[in-house]
Amino acid sequence: MSVSEANPSEHEVLRRQRITELDAENAKTKISEFKARIEELEKNRAVIVAENAELRSRVAKLEQDIVELKKEFESKKNRKFQEKCILIAQVLLGEELIVEYCPSFMRGLELDAFF
């Protein structure tokens, strides 16, 4: 075996060794990049989770406000209906009515009128 024949084999071994080293360095670099990206995504996720919680809270508050507004609207609608009934009774009977509304916990659903 000549020296020139040994060199290519040794050269090939060194080349493969260098490729392996470069692959290892490349893998370390990629792992570092992935770890940095994961940290960034976790921070973004935390921000999004906090924003989501705030939005859910706001939605719950708005839903509660809607329920209250519907109750208030219904109460006002009932009150207007009652007032129209009183006016009609006054016109038909030609008398002034004594009107008693039920307490607020009844939400104005009942009306007593005395002649």
PyMOL commands that set and color helices and strands:
alter all, ss='L'
color gray80, all
select helices_A, chain A and resi 3-93+104-106
alter helices_A, ss='H'
color red, helices_A
select strands_A, chain A and resi 98-101+111-114
alter strands_A, ss='S'
color yellow, strands_A
deselect
rebuild
show_as cartoon
